[in-house]
């Protein structure tokens, strides 16, 4: 009986050892397959077709306002950053096309066509900004159309905003993410309109009308930091499934709100954008229709002068509040839609 019990115990031990060895072998095989799968997984940008559009070009003779205090021109900066970004993206396996590689004019429609004809996975138009207020300096990122429809481009804008702060500004500076309908009422920006359906943005990374920023924009290190922000944002964006872009529904758009255009934004009136906002808030404290109307007009002027400023969304929110006070509920709802669709939270 002892011999039989001992044999059973021994056999059970052998079986347990066999099961353990088999389990360890299976675990080792699965771990190896996992390593192979990770090694074989393509980088996020491998094979992606990306079109980089350095804004403007060849416009020194016609666009005199497009330069900083010491003469540095926007189109030169746009091109430098675009070329640096091309190199960074190619290192990550992307196929990259530049709409221009020299300081020459290139038609807006042709820029869009390059992305569409080459079945681009992504489109980015690189710009730098100007305004009458020399103290202003922050990034503005434009997506086309409505935030609830162009979901992919809004999502990328958030990645870019974070990376511009990290690499270019190294601070928690304000970043505006806005629809291109805020500056081109009713139509949006040509290059974004022409590439709608392809995830993409038009980004004004900083203001060359700010003297300190203009001096930095002349430096390759600063240009490279900006290019790095774009590259990291694009890589992050394609590291996950790309969100959708829905067809535009024109009936969902709020009424047009006309704003000052480029050269007009260099005027003394435009320079008052923030003071108009401050004055409007003070008038809102009064409890009479005359004050409400004056406040409404000041918020309107601030938003017209600087439609993508740090306070532009607030201007339209206050306009909505004041329209209700003034007995115009339908117009108030339209303003609320403008804020929600053109100035998404992030």
C-alpha positions in Angstrom: 0.0 0.0 0.0 2.9 2.3 0.8 4.4 1.6 -2.6 1.2 2.4 -4.4 0.7 5.7 -2.5 4.2 6.7 -3.2 3.8 6.0 -6.9 0.7 8.1 -7.0 2.4 11.0 -5.3 5.3 10.7 -7.6 3.1 10.6 -10.7 1.1 13.7 -9.5 4.4 15.5 -8.9 5.6 14.6 -12.5 2.3 15.8 -14.0 2.4 19.1 -12.1 6.0 19.6 -13.2 5.0 18.9 -16.8 2.1 21.3 -16.6 4.3 24.0 -15.2 6.9 23.5 -17.9 4.2 23.6 -20.6 2.8 26.8 -19.1 6.2 28.4 -19.0 6.9 27.3 -22.6 3.5 28.7 -23.7 4.2 32.0 -21.8 7.7 32.3 -23.5 6.2 31.7 -26.9 3.5 34.3 -26.4 6.0 36.8 -25.1 8.2 36.2 -28.1 5.3 36.6 -30.5 4.4 39.8 -28.7 8.0 41.2 -29.1 7.9 40.3 -32.8 4.5 42.0 -33.2 5.8 45.1 -31.5 9.0 45.1 -33.6 7.0 44.6 -36.8 4.4 47.3 -36.0 4.9 50.2 -38.4 5.5 53.7 -36.9 2.5 56.0 -36.9 3.7 58.1 -39.8 5.1 55.3 -42.0 3.7 55.7 -45.5 1.5 58.7 -44.6 1.2 61.3 -47.3 1.5 64.8 -45.7 1.3 68.1 -47.6 3.0 71.1 -45.9 1.9 74.5 -47.2 4.3 77.3 -46.2 1.9 80.3 -46.4 2.1 83.1 -48.9 5.4 83.6 -50.9 6.6 86.1 -53.4 4.5 88.9 -51.9 7.0 91.4 -50.6 6.0 94.0 -53.3 2.3 93.8 -52.6 1.9 92.9 -48.9 3.9 95.6 -47.1 2.2 94.9 -43.7 3.3 91.3 -43.7 6.6 92.1 -41.9 7.9 92.6 -38.4 9.4 95.8 -36.8 12.9 95.1 -38.3 11.6 93.8 -41.7 11.5 90.0 -41.2 8.7 88.8 -43.5 6.1 86.1 -42.8 6.6 84.2 -46.0 10.3 83.7 -45.2 9.5 82.3 -41.7 6.8 80.1 -43.0 9.1 78.5 -45.6 12.0 77.9 -43.1 9.7 76.1 -40.7 8.0 74.2 -43.5 11.4 72.8 -44.8 12.5 71.8 -41.3 9.1 70.1 -40.7 9.5 68.2 -43.9 12.8 66.8 -42.8 11.4 65.7 -39.4 8.4 64.0 -40.9 10.5 62.2 -43.5 12.7 60.8 -40.7 9.6 59.3 -39.3 8.7 57.5 -42.5 6.2 59.9 -44.0 6.0 60.9 -47.7 6.0 64.7 -47.6 5.2 67.3 -50.2 5.8 71.0 -50.0 3.5 73.4 -51.9 6.5 75.7 -52.4 10.2 75.4 -51.6 11.2 78.9 -52.7 9.9 82.5 -52.0 7.5 82.4 -55.0 3.8 82.9 -55.4 1.7 79.8 -55.6 -2.1 79.9 -56.3 -4.3 78.9 -53.3 -6.4 76.5 -55.4 -3.2 74.7 -56.5 -2.1 74.3 -52.9 -5.4 72.5 -52.1 -5.2 70.4 -55.3 -1.8 69.1 -54.4 -3.3 67.6 -51.3 -6.4 66.2 -53.0 -4.6 64.9 -56.1 -2.0 63.1 -54.0 -4.6 61.6 -51.7 -3.0 63.2 -48.7 -3.6 61.8 -45.2 -2.9 65.2 -43.7 -2.6 68.9 -44.7 -1.0 71.7 -42.7 -0.7 75.3 -43.8 2.1 77.1 -41.8 1.6 80.8 -41.1 2.7 83.6 -38.7 0.5 86.5 -37.6 0.3 90.3 -37.4 -1.8 92.7 -35.4 -1.8 96.3 -34.4 -1.0 95.5 -30.8 2.7 94.9 -30.6 2.4 93.2 -27.2 0.3 90.3 -28.5 2.0 86.9 -29.1 0.2 83.5 -28.9 -0.7 80.7 -31.4 -3.9 80.5 -33.3 -5.0 77.2 -34.9 -7.8 77.2 -37.5 -9.9 74.2 -38.5 -12.5 74.4 -41.3 -16.2 74.7 -40.7 -18.0 73.4 -37.6 -16.4 71.8 -34.6 -19.1 69.2 -34.4 -18.5 68.1 -38.0 -14.7 68.5 -38.5 -13.9 66.4 -35.5 -10.6 65.1 -36.7 -9.1 68.5 -37.3 -10.3 69.8 -33.9 -8.7 66.8 -32.3 -5.4 67.5 -34.0 -5.6 71.2 -33.1 -5.6 70.1 -29.4 -2.4 68.1 -29.9 -0.8 71.0 -31.7 -1.8 73.5 -29.0 -0.2 71.4 -26.3 3.0 70.9 -28.3 3.4 74.5 -29.3 3.3 75.4 -25.6 5.8 72.7 -24.8 8.4 73.1 -27.6 8.0 76.7 -28.8 6.7 78.7 -25.9 7.8 76.6 -22.9 4.9 78.1 -21.0 1.1 77.9 -20.5 0.5 80.7 -23.0 -3.0 81.1 -24.4 -3.7 79.2 -27.6 -6.8 79.9 -29.7 -8.4 77.0 -31.5 -11.1 78.5 -33.8 -13.0 77.8 -37.0 -11.7 79.6 -40.1 -15.2 81.1 -40.3 -14.2 83.4 -37.5 -11.9 85.3 -39.9 -13.4 84.5 -43.3 -17.1 84.7 -42.6 -19.3 82.5 -44.7 -16.5 80.7 -46.6 -13.5 79.9 -44.4 -9.9 79.8 -45.6 -9.4 78.8 -49.2 -6.8 76.1 -48.5 -8.9 74.5 -45.8 -12.1 74.7 -47.7 -10.4 73.1 -50.7 -9.0 70.2 -48.7 -12.1 69.6 -46.5 -12.3 65.9 -45.8 -8.6 65.6 -45.2 -7.6 66.2 -41.6 -5.7 69.5 -41.4 -5.3 73.0 -40.0 -4.0 76.4 -40.8 -1.7 77.4 -37.9 -0.4 80.9 -37.0 2.2 79.8 -34.5 3.2 83.3 -33.3 3.1 87.1 -34.0 6.0 88.6 -36.0 4.6 92.0 -35.1 5.9 91.4 -31.5 9.5 92.7 -31.5 10.9 90.0 -29.3 9.1 87.2 -31.2 10.3 88.6 -34.5 13.9 88.4 -33.3 13.4 84.7 -32.2 11.8 83.8 -35.5 15.0 84.7 -37.2 16.8 81.9 -35.3 17.0 78.4 -36.6 16.7 77.0 -33.1 13.3 78.7 -32.6 12.1 77.6 -36.1 13.2 74.0 -35.3 11.3 74.1 -32.0 8.1 75.1 -33.9 8.7 72.4 -36.5 9.2 69.9 -33.7 5.8 70.9 -32.2 4.1 70.2 -35.5 5.9 66.9 -36.0 5.2 65.6 -32.5 1.5 66.6 -32.8 1.1 64.9 -36.1 2.8 61.7 -34.8 0.5 61.7 -31.7 -2.5 62.3 -33.9 -1.8 59.3 -36.1 -0.9 57.1 -33.1 -4.6 56.5 -32.5 -7.5 55.9 -34.9 -8.3 59.1 -36.8 -11.6 60.7 -35.8 -14.2 61.4 -38.5 -14.9 64.4 -40.7 -18.6 64.7 -41.5 -20.1 66.5 -44.6 -20.8 70.2 -44.0 -24.4 71.1 -43.1 -24.8 74.6 -44.2 -28.1 75.1 -42.3 -26.2 74.5 -39.0 -23.9 77.5 -39.5 -24.7 80.7 -37.5 -25.3 84.0 -39.5 -22.2 85.6 -40.9 -20.2 88.0 -38.6 -18.0 90.3 -40.7 -14.6 91.0 -39.2 -11.6 93.2 -40.1 -9.3 91.6 -42.6 -5.4 91.4 -42.4 -4.3 94.9 -43.3 -7.4 96.4 -41.5 -6.4 94.7 -38.3 -3.3 96.9 -38.2 -5.5 100.0 -37.6 -5.9 102.1 -34.4 -9.4 100.8 -34.0 -8.2 97.2 -34.0 -5.6 98.1 -31.4 -8.4 98.8 -28.9 -9.6 95.1 -29.0 -8.9 94.4 -25.4 -9.9 97.8 -24.0 -13.3 97.5 -25.8 -13.7 94.1 -24.1 -12.9 95.6 -20.7 -15.2 98.6 -21.2 -18.0 96.3 -22.3 -17.8 94.2 -19.2 -18.0 97.4 -17.0 -21.1 98.5 -18.8 -22.7 95.1 -18.3 -22.8 95.9 -14.5 -25.5 98.6 -15.2 -29.1 97.6 -15.3 -30.5 99.6 -18.2 -31.0 98.9 -21.9 -28.8 101.8 -23.0 -25.8 100.4 -21.2 -26.5 96.9 -22.5 -26.6 98.2 -26.1 -23.3 100.0 -25.6 -21.8 96.9 -24.1 -23.1 94.8 -27.0 -21.5 97.3 -29.5 -18.2 97.2 -27.7 -18.1 93.4 -27.6 -19.0 93.4 -31.3 -16.2 95.8 -32.1 -13.6 93.8 -30.1 -14.6 90.6 -31.9 -14.5 92.3 -35.3 -11.1 93.8 -34.5 -9.5 90.5 -33.3 -11.9 87.6 -34.0 -9.5 85.0 -32.8 -8.1 86.8 -29.7 -8.0 85.4 -26.2 -11.3 87.2 -25.4 -13.2 86.7 -28.7 -15.2 83.7 -27.5 -16.1 85.7 -24.4 -17.2 88.6 -26.5 -19.7 86.4 -28.4 -20.9 84.8 -25.1 -21.6 88.2 -23.7 -23.3 89.2 -26.9 -25.6 86.2 -26.4 -26.4 87.2 -22.9 -27.1 90.8 -23.9 -29.3 89.8 -26.8 -31.6 88.0 -24.3 -31.7 91.0 -22.1 -32.6 93.2 -25.1 -35.5 90.9 -26.0 -33.9 89.0 -29.0 -33.9 85.3 -27.9 -33.5 83.9 -31.5 -30.4 85.9 -32.1 -29.1 84.9 -28.7 -29.4 81.2 -29.7 -27.5 81.9 -32.9 -24.6 83.5 -30.9 -24.5 80.5 -28.6 -24.2 78.3 -31.6 -21.3 80.5 -32.9 -19.5 80.0 -29.6 -20.0 76.3 -29.5 -19.1 75.6 -33.1 -16.4 78.2 -33.8 -14.7 78.4 -30.4 -14.6 74.8 -29.1 -13.4 74.1 -25.6 -10.2 72.2 -25.1 
